[in-house]
Amino acid sequence: MTNPFTDAAPADLCLHAANFCYLASYLTRDMLWLRLLTCVGMSLQIVFFTCGSVPMFGPTAWMATFVGINVIQILRLLRYRERIQLNAEEAALSEEAFEHLSREELADLLTRSVRIGTRQTAEINPHELTEGELTEDEIVLRDMAFGGLTRSELLNLVTRRFHGTTAHLTPSRVRLWTERRKRRWSQWTAQRAAKKAGRDAAPGGFPAPAADGGATPPPPG
């Protein structure tokens, strides 16, 4: 049985390698890695188009143009990431206070800070930043503004947003917020399981009355 990879020409192997790079780029959420893998894939396609049995310079020119555009975007991303890098003090705060937050929690925190706006430099009730459900408009804002950012980028933005302000989220405050969210989620899931068990055990197929009057708290925001 012949091996298609060993029998293929080097140019054909470059095409297969380019497609693997494109596949890897589709699976990453990091825009920098997506563009880097795309550039590698296009470069391999340039080899395929120019070194094949019949060179095709039209597709080669287009691929070279796309590589140039992606290189420019990569340089812009690198400059952007350099601007949001943390200094030593901010990095220590980030590691102590925000490292345990998930990406979704970091995005929610940034969205609430946008809601507060310029009032962030005033004394603010910490519950305004850390409690309550997001509205539908705020969810749309969160997904549009922060959906393409990695967790590392969100972590840097959150730390820079709150460090050095009177609305500073201290490590103990952030931990308290996270613990409260976990307790509320555990209570909500336990109540749902208890009500489901009560409905299943009720005679005649009718749901059993809930002990709390039927009110089910929403999941934590």
Buried (B, 14 or more C-beta within 10 A) or exposed (E): EEEEEEEEEEBBBBBBBBEEBBEBBEEEEBBBBBBBBBBBBBBBBBBBBBEBEEEEEEBBEBBBEBBEEBEEBBEEBEEEBEEBEBEEEBBEBBBBBBEEBEBEBBBBBBBBBBBBEEEBEEEBEBEBBBBEEBEEEBBEBBEEEBEEBBBBBBBBBBBBBBBEEEBBBEBEBBBEBBEBBEEBEEEBEEBEEBBEEBEEEEEEEEEBEBEEEEEEEEEBB
